[in-house]
Amino acid sequence: MSKILIALFTLLIFFSHSQAQNRSRARELGIEPGILNPDRWNAITDVEGVSVGQKTLVVGDSIRTGVTVIIPHQGNLFQEKVPAAVFVGNGFGKAIGFTQIEELGNIETPIALTNTLNAFLVANALVDYTLSIPENATIRSVNPVVGETNDGWLNDIRGRHVKNQDVQEAIKFASTETVEEGNVGAGTGTRCLGFKGGIGTSSRVLPKEKGGYTVGVLVQTNFGGILTINGAPVGEELNNFYMAEDVPYVVDGSCMIVIATDAPLSARNLKRLAKRSFLAFGKVGSFSSNGSGDYSIAFSTHPKLRIPYNSTEKEKIIIDVPNDYMSPLFLAVVEATEEAIYNSLFMATDMKGQNGRTMKALPIIKTLKIMDKYKARKKKLLNYIE
């Protein structure tokens, strides 16, 4: 009898886990924002050479955090820097390395995302990683790039549980293919627009006559507002939104937006691209509350734009998409950012954290019914089991 009970208990756990993990990306549910098409993976890794690595820490009843690392190319990034730019939507955050990007227009380490109090340790780990590369044996300065959001409601943030080894593992196992989304990496303990947030990603590819470039976006969502999906007032319909009567709601938080493109863009035009991502931030229902640290960082992987560490050239010819041809890229980044945020919500699952707190995931079936009510889906999928 005891063996039977153990077997039944094991099956129950397996069934519950399977049900909890039964989530789909927005596009798989007929939610297709915009008019442009995604590339192969519908992820930031669609930009050739870009890889993403993550380490997720779910330990005991109170550790719910992690780190997500975005690597612009597979060579020595310090020796071959890439042009980059940042845009600050609301500066209530602990962004590390951004002032040098603003000044010099390039990045020289992977971009890491984590929680607020771990940002400084993760920055140190990026320095360790860069110094460990044999070709970098003589360098004496490194500008690590780290963004963060505060996951302290679900996670024991004061414990600063992301360690050097976690960052090194995320870098070591980074992939140029699919990107895991939802409660993973830096998104493990985050909340978004009244529901469980997390990591999300998406991409857009331009038609050949518009350059054929790819734009990929990855987000770490941890912010509030009034959830809107493809124009449908989902947060209001679910009575879970900022300033709703008798509803406990935390509007403060943060969002990190990382943008990659293979288009040849100068730091100036990359900043213009980064600015446009915040149009999508508004489309999903955010207004960048006072306590929300909202940052966007954009970089170009175009091989002719790489900046060598030791260059003997006194002049350099720079290729750059002219201003008059930037509009398709602006459209692409808005669409990809919007869908990446949706994916962070749709792929997240319920999360129980410290002090017995639970953050519920977006209820997919109810959400799809709302979407259909407002005719906000391009196709309907039947037999979805939540």
C-alpha positions as CSV (number, residue, x, y, z in Angstrom):
1,M,0.0,0.0,0.0
2,S,2.8,2.4,0.9
3,K,4.4,1.9,-2.6
4,I,1.1,2.6,-4.2
5,L,0.7,5.8,-2.2
6,I,4.2,6.9,-3.1
7,A,3.6,6.3,-6.8
8,L,0.3,8.2,-6.7
9,F,2.0,11.1,-4.9
10,T,4.8,11.1,-7.5
11,L,2.3,11.2,-10.3
12,L,0.4,14.0,-8.7
13,I,3.5,16.1,-8.4
14,F,4.4,15.3,-12.0
15,F,0.9,16.2,-13.2
16,S,0.8,19.4,-11.2
17,H,4.2,20.4,-12.6
18,S,3.2,19.6,-16.1
19,Q,0.0,21.7,-15.8
20,A,2.0,24.6,-14.3
21,Q,4.4,24.5,-17.2
22,N,1.7,24.4,-19.8
23,R,2.3,28.0,-21.1
24,S,2.5,29.4,-24.6
25,R,4.1,32.4,-26.2
26,A,1.8,35.2,-27.3
27,R,2.1,34.5,-31.0
28,E,1.2,30.8,-30.5
29,L,-2.1,32.1,-29.1
30,G,-2.9,34.3,-32.0
31,I,-1.6,37.5,-30.5
32,E,0.5,39.1,-33.3
33,P,1.3,42.8,-32.6
34,G,2.3,44.9,-35.5
35,I,2.7,44.2,-39.2
36,L,6.3,42.9,-39.5
37,N,7.3,39.3,-39.2
38,P,9.6,37.8,-36.6
39,D,12.7,35.9,-37.6
40,R,13.5,32.2,-37.0
41,W,13.5,32.1,-33.2
42,N,11.4,35.2,-32.6
43,A,14.1,36.1,-30.1
44,I,17.1,38.5,-29.7
45,T,19.3,35.6,-30.8
46,D,17.9,36.0,-34.4
47,V,20.5,38.7,-34.7
48,E,23.5,36.7,-35.9
49,G,26.1,36.1,-33.3
50,V,24.1,37.1,-30.3
51,S,23.8,34.6,-27.5
52,V,21.9,34.5,-24.2
53,G,22.8,32.6,-21.1
54,Q,20.8,32.3,-17.9
55,K,21.1,30.9,-14.4
56,T,18.0,30.5,-12.4
57,L,18.1,30.2,-8.6
58,V,15.0,28.7,-6.9
59,V,16.1,27.4,-3.5
60,G,14.1,26.7,-0.4
61,D,11.1,29.0,0.3
62,S,12.8,32.3,-0.2
63,I,15.5,32.4,-3.0
64,R,13.8,33.4,-6.2
65,T,16.3,35.1,-8.4
66,G,19.0,34.7,-11.1
67,V,21.1,36.3,-13.8
68,T,20.6,36.7,-17.6
69,V,23.5,37.5,-19.8
70,I,23.4,38.8,-23.4
71,I,26.6,38.5,-25.4
72,P,26.7,40.6,-28.7
73,H,29.2,38.3,-30.6
74,Q,31.2,35.2,-30.1
75,G,34.7,36.7,-30.2
76,N,36.6,38.6,-27.6
77,L,34.2,41.5,-26.9
78,F,36.8,43.6,-25.1
79,Q,39.2,43.4,-28.0
80,E,36.4,43.9,-30.6
81,K,33.9,46.3,-29.0
82,V,30.5,47.0,-30.6
83,P,28.7,50.4,-31.0
84,A,26.0,50.9,-28.4
85,A,23.8,53.5,-26.8
86,V,21.5,53.8,-23.8
87,F,18.3,55.6,-23.1
88,V,16.9,56.3,-19.7
89,G,13.1,56.3,-19.5
90,N,13.1,56.7,-15.7
91,G,16.4,56.7,-13.8
92,F,15.3,55.1,-10.5
93,G,17.8,52.2,-10.9
94,K,21.3,50.9,-10.4
95,A,22.5,50.6,-14.0
96,I,26.3,50.0,-14.1
97,G,28.6,51.0,-16.9
98,F,26.0,53.2,-18.7
99,T,27.8,56.5,-18.4
100,Q,30.8,55.2,-20.3
101,I,28.5,53.8,-23.0
102,E,27.0,57.3,-23.2
103,E,30.4,58.9,-23.5
104,L,32.2,56.5,-25.8
105,G,29.4,54.9,-27.7
106,N,30.4,51.2,-27.3
107,I,30.3,48.2,-25.0
108,E,33.2,45.9,-24.1
109,T,31.6,43.2,-21.9
110,P,28.5,41.1,-22.0
111,I,25.3,42.7,-20.8
112,A,24.1,41.1,-17.5
113,L,20.7,41.5,-15.9
114,T,20.0,40.6,-12.3
115,N,18.4,41.9,-9.1
116,T,19.1,45.2,-7.5
117,L,21.4,44.2,-4.6
118,N,23.3,41.7,-6.7
119,A,24.1,44.2,-9.5
120,F,27.5,45.0,-8.0
121,L,28.6,41.4,-7.5
122,V,27.5,40.6,-11.0
123,A,29.5,43.5,-12.3
124,N,32.6,42.2,-10.5
125,A,32.0,38.8,-12.1
126,L,31.9,40.3,-15.6
127,V,35.3,41.9,-14.8
128,D,36.6,38.5,-13.7
129,Y,35.4,37.0,-16.9
130,T,37.0,39.7,-19.1
131,L,40.3,39.5,-17.2
132,S,40.4,35.7,-17.5
133,I,40.6,35.8,-21.3
134,P,44.3,35.2,-22.2
135,E,44.3,38.0,-24.9
136,N,43.3,40.5,-22.2
137,A,46.2,39.8,-19.9
138,T,47.5,43.3,-20.0
139,I,44.3,45.4,-19.7
140,R,43.9,47.6,-16.6
141,S,40.3,48.9,-17.0
142,V,37.0,47.2,-17.7
143,N,33.6,48.7,-18.0
144,P,31.1,46.0,-17.0
145,V,27.5,46.6,-18.1
146,V,24.7,45.5,-15.7
147,G,21.0,46.3,-15.4
148,E,18.7,45.3,-12.6
149,T,15.2,45.2,-11.3
150,N,14.1,44.7,-7.7
151,D,12.7,41.2,-7.0
152,G,12.6,41.7,-3.3
153,W,8.9,40.8,-2.8
154,L,9.3,37.2,-3.8
155,N,13.1,36.9,-3.3
156,D,15.4,37.2,-0.3
157,I,17.1,40.1,-2.0
158,R,19.2,41.0,1.0
159,G,20.9,37.6,0.8
160,R,22.5,38.5,-2.5
161,H,22.4,34.9,-3.7
162,V,23.7,35.3,-7.2
163,K,27.4,34.5,-7.0
164,N,30.4,34.7,-9.4
165,Q,30.0,31.1,-10.4
166,D,26.4,31.7,-11.5
167,V,27.5,34.5,-13.8
168,Q,30.3,32.4,-15.3
169,E,27.9,29.5,-15.9
170,A,25.4,31.8,-17.6
171,I,28.2,33.0,-19.9
172,K,29.6,29.5,-20.5
173,F,26.3,28.0,-21.5
174,A,24.9,30.9,-23.5
175,S,23.1,29.8,-26.7
176,T,22.6,31.5,-30.1
177,E,19.3,29.7,-30.5
178,T,16.1,29.7,-28.5
179,V,15.8,31.7,-25.3
180,E,13.9,30.4,-22.3
181,E,11.3,32.9,-21.0
182,G,9.2,33.6,-18.0
183,N,10.4,32.6,-14.5
184,V,14.1,32.2,-15.5
185,G,17.4,34.0,-14.9
186,A,16.9,37.6,-13.9
187,G,13.2,37.3,-14.3
188,T,12.8,34.5,-11.7
189,G,11.3,36.7,-9.0
190,T,9.8,39.6,-10.9
191,R,6.3,41.0,-11.2
192,C,4.7,42.8,-14.1
193,L,1.5,44.7,-14.6
194,G,-0.2,42.9,-11.7
195,F,0.9,39.4,-12.6
196,K,4.1,37.3,-12.6
197,G,6.7,38.9,-14.9
198,G,10.0,37.6,-16.1
199,I,12.2,37.3,-19.2
200,G,10.7,37.8,-22.6
201,T,12.1,38.2,-26.1
202,S,11.0,38.8,-29.7
203,S,12.4,39.9,-33.0
204,R,11.4,41.5,-36.3
205,V,13.0,41.2,-39.7
206,L,12.6,44.0,-42.3
207,P,11.7,43.3,-45.9
208,K,14.7,43.3,-48.3
209,E,13.6,46.5,-49.9
210,K,13.8,48.1,-46.4
211,G,17.3,46.8,-45.7
212,G,16.5,43.2,-44.6
213,Y,17.9,43.9,-41.2
214,T,16.9,42.1,-38.0
215,V,16.0,43.7,-34.7
216,G,15.9,41.5,-31.6
217,V,14.7,42.5,-28.1
218,L,15.0,40.9,-24.7
219,V,13.2,42.3,-21.6
220,Q,13.3,41.8,-17.9
221,T,9.8,42.9,-16.7
222,N,9.1,44.1,-13.2
223,F,6.8,47.1,-13.5
224,G,3.2,48.2,-13.0
225,G,0.5,50.0,-14.8
226,I,-2.8,49.0,-16.5
227,L,-2.2,45.9,-18.6
228,T,-3.2,46.3,-22.2
229,I,-2.6,43.6,-24.8
230,N,-2.9,44.4,-28.5
231,G,-5.3,47.2,-27.5
232,A,-7.5,45.1,-25.3
233,P,-7.9,46.4,-21.7
234,V,-7.0,43.2,-20.0
235,G,-6.0,44.6,-16.7
236,E,-9.3,46.5,-16.3
237,E,-11.4,43.5,-17.4
238,L,-9.6,41.3,-14.8
239,N,-9.9,44.1,-12.2
240,N,-6.2,44.0,-11.6
241,F,-4.6,47.4,-12.3
242,Y,-3.1,50.5,-10.8
243,M,-5.6,52.6,-8.9
244,A,-8.4,50.0,-9.1
245,E,-10.6,50.3,-6.0
246,D,-10.0,47.8,-3.2
247,V,-7.2,46.0,-5.1
248,P,-3.7,45.8,-3.6
249,Y,-1.4,46.8,-6.4
250,V,2.3,47.7,-6.5
251,V,3.0,50.0,-9.4
252,D,6.7,50.6,-8.8
253,G,9.3,48.3,-10.2
254,S,11.6,48.4,-13.2
255,C,12.1,47.2,-16.8
256,M,15.3,46.5,-18.6
257,I,15.1,46.5,-22.4
258,V,18.1,45.1,-24.4
259,I,18.0,45.7,-28.2
260,A,20.3,44.0,-30.8
261,T,20.4,44.7,-34.5
262,D,22.6,43.7,-37.4
263,A,21.9,47.1,-39.1
264,P,25.0,49.3,-39.4
265,L,24.0,52.0,-36.9
266,S,26.2,54.6,-35.2
267,A,25.8,55.2,-31.5
268,R,23.7,58.2,-32.3
269,N,21.2,56.2,-34.3
270,L,21.3,53.3,-31.8
271,K,20.2,55.8,-29.2
272,R,17.3,56.9,-31.4
273,L,16.4,53.2,-31.7
274,A,16.5,52.7,-28.0
275,K,14.2,55.7,-27.4
276,R,11.5,54.1,-29.6
277,S,11.3,51.0,-27.4
278,F,9.6,53.1,-24.8
279,L,6.7,53.6,-27.2
280,A,6.0,49.9,-26.7
281,F,6.4,50.3,-23.0
282,G,3.4,52.6,-23.1
283,K,1.4,50.4,-25.4
284,V,1.4,47.6,-22.9
285,G,0.0,49.9,-20.2
286,S,3.1,51.3,-18.4
287,F,3.7,54.9,-17.6
288,S,7.1,54.6,-15.8
289,S,6.0,55.2,-12.3
290,N,8.2,57.2,-9.9
291,G,9.8,54.1,-8.5
292,S,10.4,52.3,-11.8
293,G,13.9,52.2,-13.1
294,D,13.4,51.8,-16.9
295,Y,16.4,51.6,-19.2
296,S,17.0,50.6,-22.8
297,I,20.4,49.6,-24.2
298,A,20.9,49.0,-27.9
299,F,23.9,47.7,-29.8
300,S,24.8,46.8,-33.4
301,T,26.6,43.6,-34.4
302,H,27.5,44.7,-37.9
303,P,31.1,43.4,-38.4
304,K,32.4,46.6,-40.1
305,L,31.5,48.6,-37.0
306,R,33.5,46.8,-34.5
307,I,35.9,48.9,-32.5
308,P,39.4,47.3,-31.9
309,Y,40.9,47.8,-28.5
310,N,44.4,48.5,-29.9
311,S,43.9,50.4,-33.1
312,T,46.6,52.3,-35.0
313,E,44.1,54.0,-37.4
314,K,43.9,57.8,-36.9
315,E,40.8,57.9,-39.0
316,K,38.0,55.4,-39.5
317,I,35.3,55.3,-42.1
318,I,32.0,54.6,-40.5
319,I,29.0,53.2,-42.3
320,D,25.6,54.2,-41.0
321,V,22.0,53.8,-42.1
322,P,21.0,57.3,-43.1
323,N,18.4,59.1,-41.0
324,D,15.8,58.9,-43.8
325,Y,15.9,55.1,-43.7
326,M,15.6,54.6,-40.0
327,S,11.8,54.5,-39.8
328,P,11.5,50.8,-40.6
329,L,13.9,50.0,-37.8
330,F,11.9,52.2,-35.4
331,L,8.8,50.3,-36.2
332,A,10.6,47.0,-35.8
333,V,11.9,47.8,-32.3
334,V,8.5,49.0,-31.1
335,E,6.8,45.8,-32.3
336,A,9.5,43.5,-30.9
337,T,9.6,45.2,-27.6
338,E,5.8,45.0,-27.2
339,E,5.8,41.3,-28.1
340,A,8.7,40.5,-25.8
341,I,6.8,42.0,-22.8
342,Y,3.8,39.9,-23.7
343,N,6.0,36.8,-23.9
344,S,7.4,37.5,-20.4
345,L,3.8,37.5,-19.1
346,F,2.4,34.6,-21.1
347,M,5.4,32.3,-20.3
348,A,5.6,33.1,-16.6
349,T,4.0,30.7,-14.1
350,D,2.7,31.1,-10.6
351,M,5.6,31.7,-8.2
352,K,5.6,31.2,-4.4
353,G,8.4,33.0,-2.6
354,Q,9.6,34.4,0.7
355,N,7.1,34.8,3.6
356,G,4.6,32.6,1.8
357,R,3.9,35.2,-0.8
358,T,2.5,34.1,-4.1
359,M,2.4,35.9,-7.4
360,K,-0.1,34.5,-9.8
361,A,0.6,34.3,-13.5
362,L,-1.5,35.9,-16.1
363,P,-4.7,33.7,-16.5
364,I,-4.4,32.7,-20.1
365,I,-8.0,31.4,-20.8
366,K,-9.6,34.5,-19.2
367,T,-7.2,36.7,-21.1
368,L,-7.9,35.1,-24.4
369,K,-11.6,35.5,-23.8
370,I,-11.0,39.2,-23.2
371,M,-8.9,39.4,-26.4
372,D,-11.7,37.8,-28.4
373,K,-14.2,40.2,-26.9
374,Y,-12.2,43.1,-28.3
375,K,-11.2,41.3,-31.5
376,A,-7.5,41.6,-30.6
377,R,-6.4,38.2,-31.8
378,K,-5.7,37.2,-35.4
379,K,-6.7,33.6,-34.9
380,K,-8.4,31.5,-32.3
381,L,-6.9,28.4,-30.8
382,L,-9.2,25.8,-29.3
383,N,-8.6,23.3,-26.5
384,Y,-6.1,25.3,-24.6
385,I,-5.6,23.8,-21.1
386,E,-4.3,26.2,-18.5
